[in-house]
């Protein structure tokens, strides 16, 4: 769903002998073709995925019948579950041939992957954890870099490092996990070597919402970089929390259907156990880097925070995570929350409906929903005002603190932002 995630995911697939490549971002020709074979009833991520797959097939000159297109899937409550059959049908209608669409399902924690290789299931999980961690290091560093592009270069080098480990077959998973941990440690060192100025001086903006659009920079108009250009620091929700949510939902379904003591429940519990153990080991070298900005140890912490507004037993999808994570981010010091969803997305609409009450119950923290679709620019139009509201909220929340003043742009902003990096004490 994003450059970092797709890059390391493809590397994990190469590690089990598959010729896997991350899809490039679609060009104009692929977009034009995808538009001709969509009706407008599809959600925006569906069109982006179709265009990217077309671009990948044509750029590499691969006949569709020799390609397998890999994407996650689900059965509801939205149109996400229709992606796989729709893609196969659209590619046939385009005259590109019969492509195999591999779409592991969220309803069972994507366990179809395990049917092919337990090793693959674990290394793909490592890819998820690693890409989330490296992206967080980027977002903690880039707003404060002295030399524009230094943090992006650190990310690229770290992705290459992690990908090399994942793509190299190893006799023992334990040895491979040790090399992954070492690669992430080197990644932290790269980011720490980036010269920065004024760390922590910017308003902190939490970013939640529909999982594809909040992560895919093309779809969300690069909302994180726009927040940085306008003087903020973004905390973007990653992919791992969705996997944990799928695991929790499967456990709940098994209990509700009388299978609390079953082979499937045992398999679900064991999967969760190994995922948690591997995650803790991978993230151990980064603990200090995320001090004060920790993600929840257990996804149920988010689900319980959301309960007064959207009880998770009867509410399915990103909406329950978005609301719970918004509150979690506020508790961790966020000065504003941005929710990014596709135009017409049920998850986004339901979340937006309860955000006013969430804001009133949590210090009147600013929360803004953005809906994205091709040909519109709602993010660009609304973020500047939102950043001013977030800075105003931060001043009210911490009246004795020093804050950036309006003035000269930071060199990393690529176009300027309204807040100078030198802290000043606001006038009474």
HELIX and SHEET records of a PDB file:
HELIX    1   1 UNK A    3  UNK A   14  1                                  12    
HELIX    2   2 UNK A   28  UNK A   36  1                                   9    
HELIX    3   3 UNK A   44  UNK A   59  1                                  16    
HELIX    4   4 UNK A   64  UNK A   66  5                                   3    
HELIX    5   5 UNK A   79  UNK A   82  5                                   4    
HELIX    6   6 UNK A   83  UNK A   93  1                                  11    
HELIX    7   7 UNK A  106  UNK A  108  5                                   3    
HELIX    8   8 UNK A  112  UNK A  116  1                                   5    
HELIX    9   9 UNK A  118  UNK A  141  1                                  24    
HELIX   10  10 UNK A  142  UNK A  144  5                                   3    
HELIX   11  11 UNK A  150  UNK A  167  1                                  18    
HELIX   12  12 UNK A  173  UNK A  192  1                                  20    
HELIX   13  13 UNK A  211  UNK A  215  1                                   5    
HELIX   14  14 UNK A  223  UNK A  229  1                                   7    
HELIX   15  15 UNK A  240  UNK A  256  1                                  17    
HELIX   16  16 UNK A  263  UNK A  283  1                                  21    
HELIX   17  17 UNK A  284  UNK A  286  5                                   3    
HELIX   18  18 UNK A  288  UNK A  290  5                                   3    
HELIX   19  19 UNK A  299  UNK A  306  1                                   8    
HELIX   20  20 UNK A  318  UNK A  331  1                                  14    
HELIX   21  21 UNK A  346  UNK A  361  1                                  16    
HELIX   22  22 UNK A  378  UNK A  397  1                                  20    
HELIX   23  23 UNK A  411  UNK A  413  5                                   3    
SHEET    1   A 2 UNK A  68  UNK A  70  0                                        
SHEET    2   A 2 UNK A 100  UNK A 102  1                                        
SHEET    1   B 4 UNK A 232  UNK A 236  0                                        
SHEET    2   B 4 UNK A 203  UNK A 209  1                                        
SHEET    3   B 4 UNK A 336  UNK A 342  1                                        
SHEET    4   B 4 UNK A 366  UNK A 372  1                                        
SHEET    1   C 2 UNK A 403  UNK A 406  0                                        
SHEET    2   C 2 UNK A 419  UNK A 424 -1                                        
END                                                                             
